[in-house]
Amino acid sequence: MSKDMSAADSRTARKTRVFVAAAIVAGFVAVVGTALATPGVGIIAAPVHARGTVDHSQIVNSKSGVHLKTKGSVDFATQQIRIAEGDPRGGTAIPGRFSSR
């Protein structure tokens, strides 16, 4: 009878350990997910205007000096980020424009 009780206790202990481990992992995922989904302080809006995929390699050289070279398929997104006035992000505010230092 003692062996049966010890086997049952062992199964219960194992189930408890698995439950505790699963709860810890779920809590970690919830905290990380919340942190990644939280918008930055001072950001008023950041809508994504367009998304697209280029299925092949590209080489782009613009007149303004931007050089882009891809290897294979690439996903692109364009986004406008509006930052609150006076937000200390290292930029210089010019009426009607925002430029980074």
C-alpha positions in Angstrom: 0.0 0.0 0.0 2.9 2.3 0.7 4.2 1.9 -2.8 0.8 2.8 -4.3 0.7 6.0 -2.2 4.2 7.0 -3.1 3.5 6.5 -6.8 0.4 8.6 -6.5 2.3 11.3 -4.6 5.0 11.2 -7.3 2.4 11.8 -10.0 0.8 14.6 -8.1 4.1 16.3 -7.5 5.0 15.9 -11.2 1.7 17.4 -12.2 2.2 20.3 -9.8 5.7 21.0 -11.2 4.4 21.0 -14.8 1.5 23.3 -13.8 3.9 25.8 -12.0 6.3 25.7 -15.0 3.5 26.4 -17.4 2.2 29.2 -15.2 5.6 30.8 -15.1 6.0 30.6 -18.9 2.5 32.0 -19.5 3.3 34.9 -17.1 6.6 35.6 -18.9 4.9 35.6 -22.3 2.1 37.9 -21.0 4.6 40.4 -19.6 6.8 40.4 -22.7 3.8 40.7 -25.0 2.5 43.7 -23.0 5.8 45.4 -23.1 6.2 45.0 -26.9 2.6 46.1 -27.5 2.8 49.2 -25.4 3.3 52.4 -27.4 6.1 54.7 -26.5 5.5 57.7 -24.3 5.1 60.9 -26.3 4.1 59.2 -29.6 0.7 60.6 -30.6 0.1 58.3 -33.6 2.1 55.9 -35.8 -0.2 54.6 -38.6 1.2 52.2 -41.2 0.3 53.7 -44.6 1.4 50.8 -46.8 2.8 47.3 -46.7 4.3 45.3 -49.5 6.6 42.4 -50.4 9.3 42.3 -53.1 9.7 38.7 -54.1 13.2 39.1 -55.8 16.5 40.8 -55.2 16.6 44.6 -55.7 19.3 47.2 -56.0 18.2 50.8 -55.6 20.4 53.9 -55.7 18.5 57.2 -55.3 19.7 60.7 -56.2 19.6 61.7 -52.6 22.2 59.1 -51.7 20.1 56.3 -50.4 21.5 52.9 -51.4 19.5 49.7 -50.9 20.4 46.2 -51.8 18.3 43.1 -50.9 19.0 39.4 -51.2 15.8 37.6 -51.9 12.3 38.4 -50.6 11.8 41.5 -48.4 8.7 42.9 -46.6 8.4 46.7 -46.6 6.2 49.1 -44.6 5.8 52.9 -44.7 4.8 54.6 -41.5 4.3 58.2 -40.3 5.2 58.7 -36.6 3.7 61.8 -34.9 5.6 62.8 -31.8 4.3 65.1 -29.1 5.6 68.6 -28.9 8.5 68.9 -26.5 9.3 65.2 -26.5 13.0 64.7 -25.8 13.9 62.4 -28.7 17.1 64.2 -29.8 15.5 66.0 -32.7 15.1 69.6 -33.5 11.6 71.0 -34.1 11.2 73.4 -37.0 7.7 74.8 -37.7 6.1 72.3 -40.2 9.1 69.9 -40.1 10.9 67.5 -37.9 14.5 66.7 -38.4 16.9 64.5 -36.5 20.3 65.7 -35.4 
